[in-house]
Amino acid sequence: MARKYFGTDGIRGTANTGKMTPEVAMRLGMAAGKYFRSTDPRRHSVVIGKDTRLSGYMIEPALVAGFTAVGMDVTLFGPIPTPAVAMMTRSLRADLGVMISASHNSFQDNGLKLFGPDGYKLSDEIELEIEALMDKPLDHKLAGSKDLGRAIRIDEATSRYIEIAKATFPRGMRLSGLRIVIDCANGAAYKVAPRALYELGADVICIGDAPNGFNINLEIGSTDTRALKQEVIKHGADIGIALDGDADRCILVDENAREIDGDQLIGLIAGQWLAAGKLSKSGIVTTVMSNLGLERHLEGLGLALERTQVGDRYVVEKMRAEGYNLGGEQSGHIVMSDFATTGDGLLASLQVLSAMVETGRPMSELGNVFAPAPQKLINIRYEGKDPLQAAKVKTVIADVTKRLGKTGRLVIRKSGTEPLVRVMAEAEDQAEMLAAAEEVAEAVRAAI
């Protein structure tokens, strides 16, 4: 069934237009509240967190209006990471958790991510049922005057999350002697991440910790590590950690300012957990975008690599279905189901930091887990019709795929969060890889 509101990661769009207006947020609150109400006698509740975008001040009260109108009590956390909302949904026995964020997008976008009472993102089936309720008349099944919900705002969730994060770090181990630059992307983790690292004993230098509503992910964070690299060199830091706007992903920088992506981090953690007997199965889960070098490295360790379509929710679904406890994406979403139900940039960083402390090795050594196969990703923005449906584009993709054969691959897809076509080519030969990526990209551009 075609989706009207939900995409691959909740609802997302430009603030105050299309799918991201106060009316849509209110309708979502009403619809989700109706869906999650049940017949048991306890009060029904929802928890809501957000990042630091200006439009959060508009979306949050609209959600509250929708939820309270159908009899749901609301607990507001203010700025807090997405994984913390997932944790608190389960911890506080809420029926639903909502995160107001557009993740790594710039400030003008916003989004709504929904978590069920188990702390996991909602299934496609539940999202479709909520969608069906969203277009009902606004007076459909409202609560009576005596049954309206109440709303409260608390600060307790941030402290809880910090303690949960610290508890994932090995008992008795400290970060004393490590100098860490943490880039919070002027986003949701600007308070909690530096504090957690400081309390574990690190010497912490913060950047991206002064949000103003407009500067989230602006030339900073996991999608732009230039400022982080400069600060690592300036302060002689042992490591740099870059989170994104809602802190569910991380990209690291070693002491030489070399960027370390999610594939390398997954490979590092997999090896660490394999040696410690912590992997629940002989393998991990990642997406079609992960580098072939990671797959070969894992094969050398006797570990399988299970691939899914792009999106951390699909990684989590595969992990849950087949019993894996480690998975993630090249972009830095790393899911460790022993600790969390979704990607968590801070928790992933703590696993890497524990390896640094345990081994005494610098990040430049630990982060060089495998030699990546040459890979190129080209993002092409489009408006209007889908260029991937053009006959010429399909022909070029088929021809290039045949030419690459077994020595390379193409992954061509539309972004689920932005109007982009993503062209990824990978091959053992760099020249062949670059030629393949550019040929497909040029065909896509010509079809726009």
N, C-alpha and C positions, 0 to 999 in steps of 0.2 A: 504494500500500500504506500502511495506517495505521502511524503511528510510535508506538512504545512509550516510547522514551527521548529521542530527539533532537527538538528543536524547530527554530525558524528560525535559531538561533545556538548550536548544540551542545546540551548537556544543561544544564538549569537548574532550580533549585527551592530550597525552604527547607532549610537545612542540617540533616542528621540525620533527615530525613523523606522519604518518597516516593522520588523519583529521585535524591536527593542524600545517600545514605548511604555509609558506608565499603564496604559490600558491593557497591553499584552501581559505585563507583569502582574497586574491585578487579576486578570483572567486566569493566569497560570496558578496564582495562589488559591483562587476559588476552586479551580478544577482539581489541582493536586490535593487540596484539603478534602474535597468530596471523595476522591478516590481512596485516600488513606484513613478516612474515618471508619471505624468498625463499631460493633455492638457491645464491646466490653465497657464496663462502667468507668474506667479511668478517663481523665481528661486527655485529649489528644493534642499533640504538640509538634512544633516544627522549630528547628534551629536555623539561624541565618547568619552567615559570615559574608564578608566582602573584601575586595582589595581597595586601592586608594583612588580610583577614578572619580572624577567630579560627578559623573552620572550615577554613581552609587547612591548619592543623596536623593536622587529622583526615583530610582528603581526600588530601593529598600522600603520606603513607606507605602509604595503601591503594592508590593508583595504583602506587607503587613495588613493592609486594608482587605486584600483578597482572602487571606487566611483567617483573620478574625471574623470576617463576614460569614464564614461557613462554620464557625465554632472552634477553630484551632487556636490554641495558645502559642505565642511566639516568643522565642528567646533570641535576642540579638547580641552578637559577639563583637561587632565592629570589625576593623581590619584584622584578618587572621588567615593563615594559609589554607588552601583547599583541603589538603590532607587532614588538617585539624578539624575542619567541619565534618568530614567523614568520621573521624574518631569520636567527636563529641555527639554526633547523631546516635551512635551506638551506646556510648558511655552514659548519656543522659536519658536513654530509653525513649528518644523521640521517634515519631512516626516517619519523619522526613527531615532531611537536611538540604539546605540550599546555599550554594556559593554564588555570589554576584561577582563575576570576573570574566574578562576576555583573555585571560592567561597572558601570552606573550605579545598580544596585539597592542597597538598604541592607544592612547587615552580615549580617543573618540569612539572606540568600540566598547561594547560591554556584552555580558552573557550571563546565562543562568545554568548552573550545573546542579543536578538533583541526585541525592543519595537516599536510598531506602533505609529502613530501620537496622539493617545489618551492616550499614556503612559502605555498601557497594553502590556504584552508579546504577541507575535504573535500567532495566532491560528494554530492548526495542518494543516489546509487546506492551509494557506498562506505559511507556512514553506515548504510544499510539492511543491507548485508552484515555490518557490525560488530554491528548490533543482533541479527541472527540468531545470531551467535556468543555474544552476551552471556548468553543463557539456556541455554547448554549446561551440563552438569554441571561442577562446579568442578575435577574431575580430568581434564577433557577436554584431551588433547594437551599435558600439562605437560612441561616440559623435564626431562631426566635430572639426577641429582644433580651431575654434572660440567659440565652445560651451563647452569646457572642464571646469570642476569644479575648484574651488579654495579652498584652505585650510588655516584656521587661528587657532591659539591657544589662548585661553582666560583663565583668572583666575576668572572671574566674577561668574561662576557657583558655586564655593565653598561658596562664601559669600551669594549668593542667597539661597543655600540649608540650610546654618546655620540659616538664618532668617526664612525660612519656618519651620524648626525644632523647633525653639524657639516659633513660633506662635502657635504650637500645645499645648504648656504648658499653663495652665490656666492663664488668664490675672490677673496681680497683685500679682501672687504667685511667690516666689523666693526659691532658693535652699540654701539660706544663712544658715550656721550652719551645713550643711551636708558635711561630708568628703567622697569623692567618689574615688575609684580606678577604672580607665578605662583601659581595655586591648584592644588595637586596632589591635591585631594579626599581627602587622607589615604590615598592609594591607591598603586598600583604605581609611579608615576613620582616619588615623593617625593624620591628621591635623584638620579635621572638628569636630570630636566628642569631644575631650578635650576642644576645643574653645567654642563650644555651651554650654557645662556644666559650664565652667568658666564664660561665659557671663551671665548665669542665676543665678550666685552667689555662686556656689559650691566651696569648697576647693578640688581641683582636683589633684590626683596623677596619673601619666601616666606610663603605661608599654606597651611594644609592639608598640612603636611609633618611632622606628629607623630602618625602612626598608632598606635592602641592595640588594634586588633582589632575595635573596636566603632564607631569614628567615621568609617569610610569613607563618603563621600557624605553625611554628616550635616550638613545645613544649609550645604553647601559644594560646590564642584565645578561642573561644567557644567550640572547640573540646578537649581542654586540659586546664583545669582551675587550675592546680596545682600552677602555679606561681601567679595567681590572688589571690588564697586563702592565700598564704604566705604573700602577700603584704597587704591584708585586715587585717590580724592579726598584722603584723608588725606596721602598721600605725594606728591601732585602728579605722579603717574606718567603716562607717555606712552601706556601701554596695559596692559590686564590680560588674562591668559590663564587660562582655566579648563579644566582637563582633567577627565575622569571617572575612575572607580575603576581602570580598566585602561588609561587614557590612549590609547584608540584614537579619541577624539573631542575636539573643543575648541569652546568658545564664547568669543568675545572681548568685551572692554569697552573703549570708547574713552576718551580723556582726560577726557571729560565724564560718564563712568559710563553711557553708553548701550550697551545690549547689542547685539551683532552676531552674528546666527545663521549657520548653515552655508550657507544660500542666498546671503547677501551675500558670504561668504568665497569660495564657489565662483565667483560672478560676478567678484570681484576677481582671483582667481588666473587665471581663464579669460582675462580681458582682458590681464593681465600676460603670460601665456604666448603669447597671440595676437600681441601686439606684438613679442615676442622670437622668434617663429617656433618656439615649443616645442611647440605642440599637434600631436599626431600626425594628427588629423583635424579637420575643420571642425565641431566639436561636442563636447559633453560628455554624461555619463550621470548621471542623478539619478533620484529616485523619484516616485511619484504624489503625495507629500506636498509636494514643492517648490512654491514660490509661483509663480503665474502671472506675476508681475512679473519674475521671473528669466527665464522663457521669452521674454517680450517683449524684455527687455534683450539677451539673446543673439541673438535674431532681428535686432535692430538692428546687431549686430556681424557679421552673416552667419554665425552659428553655430547649429547645430541642438541641440535638447535632446531626448535620448532618455530616456524614462521606464521604470522597472521597478517591480515590487512592492517594498514596504518591506523593507529589510534590506541591509546593506552587501555581503553575499555575492552578492546578485542584481545589485547595481551592478557588482561585480567581474566576475561571469560575463558580463555584457553588454559590459563594457570589453574583456575578453579575446577574446570571440567576434568583435567588430567592430573591434578595433584602436584604441580610444580610450585615451588616457593620463591623463585627468582625469575624476573623477566624485565623487559623494558624496551626502550626505543633509542635510536641513534641520537635523537634530539635531546636526550637527557632525562626523559621519564624513566625512572627505575622503580620497579614494584617489588617489594620484599614482603610477601604475605605473612611472614612470621611477625611482622611489626605493624603493617598498615594494609588498608584495602585499596589504595590507589598510589600513584607515583608520589614520592616525597623527596624533594631536593635536599633538605636538611638531613634526613635519615640516611640517604645514600652517601652524602658527604661524610657523615660520621663513620660509616663502614670503611670508607677509604682512609680516613684519618686514623682509624684503629689499626689498619695495616701499616701505616707509616710508623706509628708508635711501636707496634709489635716487632717489626723487622728492622727499624732504625734506618731504613733506606729512603733516599729522597724521592720526591714525587716524579722527577724526571726518569727514574728507573722504574718505579712501580707503574707509572701511567703508560709506559711503552710496552704494552702486553703483546701485541701482534703487529706485523707489517700489513697495513691496509692495502687491499687491492685498489688500483686507480679508480676513482669514482667521481662523477660530476653531477651536481644537482642544479638545474636551471628552473627558476620560477618565472612564469609568464602570466601577467595580469590580463584579464579579459572582461568584457562587458557584453551582455546580451546572450546570444546563442552559444551553445557548447561547441568549441572548436574541435573537440575530440570526435564529434560525430561526422565531421567532413570526410568525404570519400578519399581525398588526397592524403589527409593525415593518416587514415587507417592504412592506406597502401604503403606509405613511408615507414610506419611503425612495423608493419609485417616484413618489409624488405630488410630493414635494419636488424630486426630480431633474427631473421634467417642468416644474415651475414655474420652476426656475432656468434651464432651457434652455441656450443657448450663452453666457449672460453669467455663469455660475457653475458650480460643480461640488461634488459630495459625494464624500468618501472615507470609507467605513465599514469597519472591519476589527477583528479581534481581535488583541491584542498577542501576539507569539510568545514573549514572555519573562515576562509577568505576566497574571493573570486580569483583564484589562481589555478593554473595548470602546472603541475610539477613534473618535470622531465628528469629522470635519473638514469644515467648510463654507467655501467661498470664493466671492466674488461681487464684481462691480464696485461694487455698492451695499452699504454697510456694514450698514444696517438690514435689508436683505433677507438678507444673509449671517447675521447674528445670529439672525434669526427662523428661518431654515432649520436652523441648528445646534441651537437649543433645541428645536425641534419634533421632530427626530429623537432627540435625547438624551432627551427626556421619554418618547417611545415606548419606547426601550430600557429606561429605568428602570422603566416600568410592567410590562415583561415579565420582570423579574427576580423 
